[in-house]
Amino acid sequence: MIILPLLAALALQVSPRSPDQITALLRAKDQMLLDAIAAGDRKVWDQALAADAVIVDESGAVIDRAEYLKQVEPLPAGASGTIHISSYTVHISGDLAAVIHTDDEQENYHGQSLTAQYLTTETWQREAGEWKIHLMHVYAVLKDPPAISLPHETVQQYVGRYQAAPDLIYVIQWGSKQLVGGRDGSPMKPLEVELRDVLFVPGQPRIRKIFQRDEAGHITGFVDRRESWDLVWRRQPSGHLDGNAKWGGSA
């Protein structure tokens, strides 16, 4: 008879018990939730979220269940896309499951291709045999911006010593093929140009070094901008280094 194996399979899907089965079930549920975003399918989210669910979105807003469901709407005209889980881990303790997954987004926005990556952490709890999300935190993974090239004479203007405090010195040098920088006495790291007067250290996408100039166009310093917060560095008058100074540190 076919019906008995079928019932057994359905029972396994409804209430899996082994770690592998639970992981497979939760991953399938999460992929369904991601698929429902572009379609604006609130029913899928309504079924997955616990009554007291709290969501922290990628902008840092803390949203309760009702408010989040209001925001689940189809993508506007001219936009389409998909989000796929690229990595998935689950830590299970009884009826609780802590989930971490990485999600890759591909979006077509009025004919242009956009990509994004998200790191999502979730707390699931099994209630009456059904797994529900109680807490979800979505983090937009930051990437380095594209780097550009500037004329050599422009790049050399950034070379110098900069001071944020009596015991806090930052040195920028020309390291044979590119700019390098670092705290005085510490290893130097490569510096890339995002825009004129905006530098960044590869691997540190939260921070930009934004240079400031006086009315004559001379660099007076820079700010280390981390999101909306600035650490101010002033150029030392005697700190301009020879453009051929050697790079003595390591990346």
Secondary structure in CASP SS format (residue, H / E / C, confidence):
PFRMAT SS
TARGET T0000
AUTHOR 0000-0000-0000
METHOD secondary structure of the structure
MODEL  1
M C 1.00
I C 1.00
I H 1.00
L H 1.00
P H 1.00
L H 1.00
L H 1.00
A H 1.00
A H 1.00
L H 1.00
A H 1.00
L H 1.00
Q H 1.00
V H 1.00
S C 1.00
P C 1.00
R C 1.00
S C 1.00
P H 1.00
D H 1.00
Q H 1.00
I H 1.00
T H 1.00
A H 1.00
L H 1.00
L H 1.00
R H 1.00
A H 1.00
K H 1.00
D H 1.00
Q H 1.00
M H 1.00
L H 1.00
L H 1.00
D H 1.00
A H 1.00
I H 1.00
A H 1.00
A H 1.00
G C 1.00
D C 1.00
R H 1.00
K H 1.00
V H 1.00
W H 1.00
D H 1.00
Q H 1.00
A H 1.00
L E 1.00
A E 1.00
A E 1.00
D E 1.00
A E 1.00
V E 1.00
I E 1.00
V E 1.00
D C 1.00
E C 1.00
S C 1.00
G C 1.00
A C 1.00
V E 1.00
I E 1.00
D E 1.00
R H 1.00
A H 1.00
E H 1.00
Y H 1.00
L H 1.00
K H 1.00
Q H 1.00
V C 1.00
E C 1.00
P C 1.00
L C 1.00
P C 1.00
A C 1.00
G C 1.00
A E 1.00
S E 1.00
G E 1.00
T E 1.00
I E 1.00
H E 1.00
I E 1.00
S E 1.00
S E 1.00
Y E 1.00
T E 1.00
V E 1.00
H E 1.00
I E 1.00
S E 1.00
G C 1.00
D C 1.00
L E 1.00
A E 1.00
A E 1.00
V E 1.00
I E 1.00
H E 1.00
T E 1.00
D E 1.00
D E 1.00
E E 1.00
Q E 1.00
E E 1.00
N E 1.00
Y E 1.00
H C 1.00
G C 1.00
Q E 1.00
S E 1.00
L E 1.00
T E 1.00
A E 1.00
Q E 1.00
Y E 1.00
L E 1.00
T E 1.00
T E 1.00
E E 1.00
T E 1.00
W E 1.00
Q E 1.00
R E 1.00
E E 1.00
A C 1.00
G C 1.00
E E 1.00
W E 1.00
K E 1.00
I E 1.00
H E 1.00
L E 1.00
M E 1.00
H E 1.00
V E 1.00
Y E 1.00
A E 1.00
V C 1.00
L C 1.00
K C 1.00
D C 1.00
P C 1.00
P C 1.00
A C 1.00
I E 1.00
S C 1.00
L C 1.00
P C 1.00
H H 1.00
E H 1.00
T H 1.00
V H 1.00
Q H 1.00
Q H 1.00
Y H 1.00
V C 1.00
G E 1.00
R E 1.00
Y E 1.00
Q E 1.00
A E 1.00
A E 1.00
P C 1.00
D C 1.00
L E 1.00
I E 1.00
Y E 1.00
V E 1.00
I E 1.00
Q E 1.00
W E 1.00
G C 1.00
S C 1.00
K C 1.00
Q C 1.00
L E 1.00
V E 1.00
G E 1.00
G E 1.00
R E 1.00
D C 1.00
G C 1.00
S C 1.00
P C 1.00
M C 1.00
K E 1.00
P E 1.00
L C 1.00
E E 1.00
V E 1.00
E E 1.00
L E 1.00
R C 1.00
D C 1.00
V E 1.00
L E 1.00
F E 1.00
V C 1.00
P C 1.00
G C 1.00
Q C 1.00
P C 1.00
R C 1.00
I E 1.00
R E 1.00
K E 1.00
I E 1.00
F E 1.00
Q E 1.00
R E 1.00
D C 1.00
E C 1.00
A C 1.00
G C 1.00
H C 1.00
I E 1.00
T E 1.00
G E 1.00
F E 1.00
V E 1.00
D E 1.00
R E 1.00
R E 1.00
E C 1.00
S C 1.00
W E 1.00
D E 1.00
L E 1.00
V E 1.00
W E 1.00
R E 1.00
R E 1.00
Q C 1.00
P C 1.00
S C 1.00
G C 1.00
H C 1.00
L C 1.00
D C 1.00
G C 1.00
N C 1.00
A C 1.00
K C 1.00
W C 1.00
G C 1.00
G C 1.00
S C 1.00
A C 1.00
END
